């Protein structure tokens, strides 16, 4: 896993196709703005894990 430090307004580019930008909300929270092709699924980690656990349970 690559770990990068980024400040609000800075971004990283993945494979010339996906841009992940750090943005700051009015409440001071840091958020990620993701610009990716429509065929690339983007799922929050907790949703991914929940779905993975459901699939794992049905496969048994």
C-alpha positions in Angstrom: 0.0 0.0 0.0 1.3 3.4 -0.9 0.7 6.1 1.7 0.9 9.8 0.6 0.5 13.0 2.4 -1.7 15.5 0.6 -3.1 18.9 1.6 -6.5 20.2 0.6 -6.5 21.1 -3.1 -3.7 18.6 -3.9 -4.4 15.4 -5.8 -3.0 12.1 -7.1 -3.5 10.5 -10.5 -3.9 6.8 -11.0 -3.1 5.3 -14.4 -3.9 8.6 -16.2 -7.6 7.8 -15.7 -8.5 8.4 -12.0 -8.0 11.6 -10.1 -8.3 11.6 -6.3 -8.4 15.1 -4.9 -8.3 16.1 -1.2 -11.0 18.7 -0.4 -11.9 20.4 2.8 -15.5 20.9 3.9 -16.8 24.0 5.6 -16.9 22.0 8.8 -13.1 21.4 8.5 -13.4 17.7 7.5 -11.1 16.4 4.8 -12.9 14.6 2.0 -11.9 12.8 -1.2 -13.2 13.9 -4.6 -12.8 11.1 -7.1 -13.0 11.6 -10.9 -13.0 8.2 -12.6 -14.4 6.7 -15.8 -18.0 5.5 -15.4 -17.0 1.9 -15.9 -14.8 2.0 -12.7 -16.8 1.1 -9.6 -16.2 3.3 -6.6 -17.4 2.0 -3.3 -16.8 3.2 0.3 -14.7 0.8 2.3 -17.4 -0.1 4.8 -19.9 -0.9 2.0 -17.2 -3.0 0.2 -16.5 -5.0 3.4 -20.2 -5.6 4.1 -20.9 -6.8 0.6 -17.8 -9.0 0.7 -18.9 -10.6 4.0 -22.4 -11.2 2.5 -20.9 -12.9 -0.6 -18.5 -14.9 1.6 -21.4 -16.2 3.7 -23.5 -17.2 0.7 -20.6 -19.1 -0.8 -20.3 -21.4 2.2 
